[in-house]
Amino acid sequence: MASDTSRLGFYLLLAPILLWLVVLIILPHIGLFVVSISEKIGPREYETGFGNYATFFGEPLYWRTFARTAIMSIAATALTLILGFPIAYYIAKLTRGRTKTTLFLMCMIPFWVSELVRTFGWMILLRETGVLSNFLQYLGLVNGPVEMLYNDAAIMVGLVYTSILFMVVPLVTTLDSLDDSLIEAGYDLGGSSAAVMREIVIPHAMPGIVSGCIVVFMLSLGNYLTPILLGGKDSLWFTGMIYTQFITRFNWELGSAFGFLLLALSSLVVFLGLKLSGRSLSETMGRS
Amino acid sequence: MKHSLVSLFAVVAVLGAQGVQAETLRLLTWGGYAPEEVIAMFEAETGHTVEVTTSNNEEMIAKLRATNGGGFDLAQPSQDRITSAQEEFGIYKPIDMSRVTADLFIPSMLSATAANTTYEGEVYGLPHVWGTSGLVVNTAMAGEVTDYTDLCDPSLTGKVSYRLKRPTLIGFAYSMGLDPFAAYGDTDAYQGILDEVEAMLTECKAIVRTYWDGGDEIKNLLRSGEVVASMAWDTGGWQLNADNPDITFVAPEAGALGWIDTFVLPARGRADDAAYDWINFVMQPEIAAMITNTAGNFTAAVDGDAGVSADLKARYQGSFDQAAIDNIKWYPPVPAGLEALEGATLDRINAAN
């Protein structure tokens, strides 16, 4: 009787996550896959085949954009880590009490408004008639207006800005759990700052680094707004192509194939990242 | 007891009557086509309630396709995008002309739209709002731009913007002396035209500052002076003209491209009564004038221009003389499958360096 009740409790607790997985993740992906393997041969006529995937590999534009998106996302992730780590270290180790809370809050404040508003903020700053261009002219550093929008650097800035919080939070959590006495012991034993960082802090922060990187990479790869708004005429982004196929070309079949390829790409990069850092997914997710 | 029974009947009768008459109209339309005040007047007069979703041609079709024509009771795509969408996805249902007050519509527009939206003998569209796309130019800084191809003048490098969409292909084709609409039915001839336009636009890419996406984006670019000549809608140019008299809409020498946004009934719409009521309501001359004043474009309503603000009329007449009106190239229905050719061309232009 008791085991019956506990079994019921187990299934009741399991139900929401199962529902979530099946209804919101597995079923849509099955649907997407079915659409992606149907080829259009005429109005309302379809046949099954892998023609859409062949189109992707046959058209250089598609796979080049695909590779470009992946490389830029990886670069954005690395940049976010380089910028985020000192911030997280400062918050976690060099501040106490109120200052710590205030600094942490300041990292979060930009995220109280939507991504669209944040991106428009950057457009106001970077455009030719914008704040930064006028400021540089005022200082006399440049002679005429400078355009900083509509290029890949602007996309990078936008991506790093939109995702840095997701790097800082896991890093602060893992660095917080590092006992200060371990760092002190490192110095006592004659280690230099670089050695302490390399041998003690970074190994301890590794789960935070890996999970932060995974989240930031996923966010960048799947970002739509930032590359579209800040990018220029050559700045193609793969999610933009998926949108185009679905909405303006009415080509859901190719769009679905693109969606699946993006899923495969992100899984592959995360897998490689975990292999390279020598960690398992469960370990990373469990500790941060 | 008797009293309460009577009142119960009364309540049931009232509820029943409301169930028959008052409906919720889920309207899928463009920004400005359903102003708040018009909705309030309509709700007061008919008892229906209106829920507005604003969108554009492609998203309207995508939304309706996703639900096989459900989720909305009335939609407003352009007339050239109706028959192909119906052929491919079957997302609309035919218009019952006996329920439409035909006298409210300008007869020539009603019959032209009916002809363009007929699929398998049934009419699917009624005309509502019409307008054009052409050039929006800062005449003080780029007065020499009078045609689509003038946008590719090297002296304007970094000062030009247009969309990477099908109207751009068609506008440039006309400007280059080609006739894309005549080639709609002939895939090979159309591909030939697309190839010529592709070469032109690829070469032009160095001149372009950015390809714009949304109406607000191009307005900001023009208002700030970062862009001085662009391809855009007439209303955008007239709105900017109100702020800066130098900027206005210019009907290109090759002809402005004319579109008509329509009323269509989604296949699985549930409130046809409300939909027909809305159509007959907004086509009244005074309501049509209110819509013109917010949307900026004129309607297919008889005498709909009588109540339009004098400023807007002046801007319209400044952009279009009679010759320019006669030269408008009206979009014929897009044959199914044509967008795939155009898509490939646009992709190649986008990828070119």
Chai-1 contact restraints between the chains, C-beta under 6 A:
chainA,res_idxA,chainB,res_idxB,connection_type,confidence,min_distance_angstrom,max_distance_angstrom,comment,restraint_id
A,P43,B,E87,contact,1.0,0.0,6.0,A-B,restraint_1
A,P43,B,E88,contact,1.0,0.0,6.0,A-B,restraint_2
A,P43,B,A336,contact,1.0,0.0,6.0,A-B,restraint_3
A,L61,B,D347,contact,1.0,0.0,6.0,A-B,restraint_4
A,L61,B,A351,contact,1.0,0.0,6.0,A-B,restraint_5
A,E128,B,E226,contact,1.0,0.0,6.0,A-B,restraint_6
A,T129,B,S224,contact,1.0,0.0,6.0,A-B,restraint_7
A,Y150,B,T210,contact,1.0,0.0,6.0,A-B,restraint_8
A,G232,B,T210,contact,1.0,0.0,6.0,A-B,restraint_9
A,K233,B,V208,contact,1.0,0.0,6.0,A-B,restraint_10
A,K233,B,T210,contact,1.0,0.0,6.0,A-B,restraint_11
A,K233,B,Y211,contact,1.0,0.0,6.0,A-B,restraint_12
A,I247,B,E58,contact,1.0,0.0,6.0,A-B,restraint_13
A,I247,B,E59,contact,1.0,0.0,6.0,A-B,restraint_14
A,I247,B,A62,contact,1.0,0.0,6.0,A-B,restraint_15
A,T248,B,E58,contact,1.0,0.0,6.0,A-B,restraint_16
A,R249,B,E339,contact,1.0,0.0,6.0,A-B,restraint_17
A,R249,B,G343,contact,1.0,0.0,6.0,A-B,restraint_18
